[in-house]
Every structure is written in structure tokens, then in C-alpha cells.
Amino acid sequence: MGHMANYIAIIELHEAGNEEDFEQLDAAMEERQFSPQIRDDEGKAYWMPEGSYAIQNTEMVLKAAHDAAVGAAGESGFDFSIMVTSFEECEWTNLTPVEESEAK
């Protein structure tokens, strides 16, 4: 088994104005293994800011993660800006904990 990687994708949908636009993006990202949730070292999940997604403990390489996110954003029908970065550690403040029933 290769090195396991973690990525965060940040996507801005230009001129997207309502929650449905982001729900479609969420679904397209989840089809590509990205989640709007991030997990801490104890496995507890937190909601990421809108338009932000994580994929943790994957064998995917950065270019593949970027291409997957671009594909999902492209399905939205909006022009978009995107950034995907890898991380080994991540700190956050004031993210909302995910209820157990909503954990993915």
C-alpha cells in the first residue's frame, strides 16, 4: 500500500446564489470521494466552510484530486475558481461538529 494522502479542495462557484447550487456541488464532490466534513485525530467529524471539501487517507495523488474536483465543479454549470492542496496536519477553529446521524 502506498503513502496515504489528505487533500482539501476549495471551490468558488462564480455567481452561484442559492443553497441548491452548492447541494449539487456537494453531491458531485461526494461521488468523487470528497466530503464537506473533515475528521480530527479522534475521528470526530466537523462541517467545513461552504465550498470546502476534504478527502482523507486516500491513495489518490494531488493531480488526480485536483482533476476530480475540477470535474465536479464543471458539472455545476457555473464558472468556478478552485484550489486543491495536500496536508499532513490541519488546525481549525469554530467548525460545527457533525451530528452522528449526519456523519459520512
N, C-alpha and C positions, 0 to 999 in steps of 0.2 A: 504494500500500500504506500502511495506517495505522501508527500507533505500535505497536510490538511490546511486549507486556507480559509480566511474570513474576508468578506467584502462588504462595503457599504456603497450603495448607489443613491445618488441624489438627483431627482428628476424634477425639472420645472416644465410644466405644460404651459406654453405661452397662450394667454387669453382664455384659459380654462376658467370657468366661472362658477361651477357648482360641484357639489359632492359627488354626483353621478359620474362626472368626468374622472374623478380620482378613484371611484369604486371600480371603474373599467380598468384603469391602470393597475390597481391593486390585484385584480383577477389575472391580468396578463403577466404581471410580475410573479405571482404565486405559481402560475403554470411553468415558470422558468426557475422555480425553487427559491425565489426571493420572498421575504416576508416583511410586512410593515412592523414586525416585532423584532426585538433584539433580546438575547438572553445573557444574564450575568454568569459569573463563575459557578454560582449555586444552581443555575438552571432556571431561575425566575425570569419570566418574560415581561418586557416593557414595550409600550407603544412608542414608535419612533415618530418624529415630526412628519407632517403631511408631505408626501413626495419623497420620503426617505425609506430605504429598504435595506435589509441585511440578509446575507447568506453566510452561515457559519458552518465550519467543519466540512468543507467541500473539497473535492479533488479538482474542481474547475480552476483553470488558470485565469489570470486577470483579463486577457483579451477575450476569452470566451464569456466571462461575466459581463464585460462591457458590451459585447455584441448581443448578448441575451437581453440586457436592459434596453439597448437601442431598439431591438426588435419589439419589445413590449411597448415602449413609448411611441414607436411608429404606428402601432395599432390604434392609438388614441385618436388619430386624425388631426392632432394639434401639432404645430411646430413645437420643438422642445429643445431644452439645454440639458445636458447630462454630465455627471462626473461619477466615476467608479474608482474607489481606492481600496487597497488591501489594508488590513490591520492585524496586529497581534494582540494589542491591548486597547481598550476603549473605556473612557470615563464619561459619565453623563450626570446631569442634574435635573431634577424635577420632571423626569419622564413618568407617565402614568403607568402604574402596574397593570398588567393584563389580568382580568378575572380568569380563574381556572377554566371556566366553561368556554372562554374565547381564545385560549392558548392554542398555538399551532405548532 
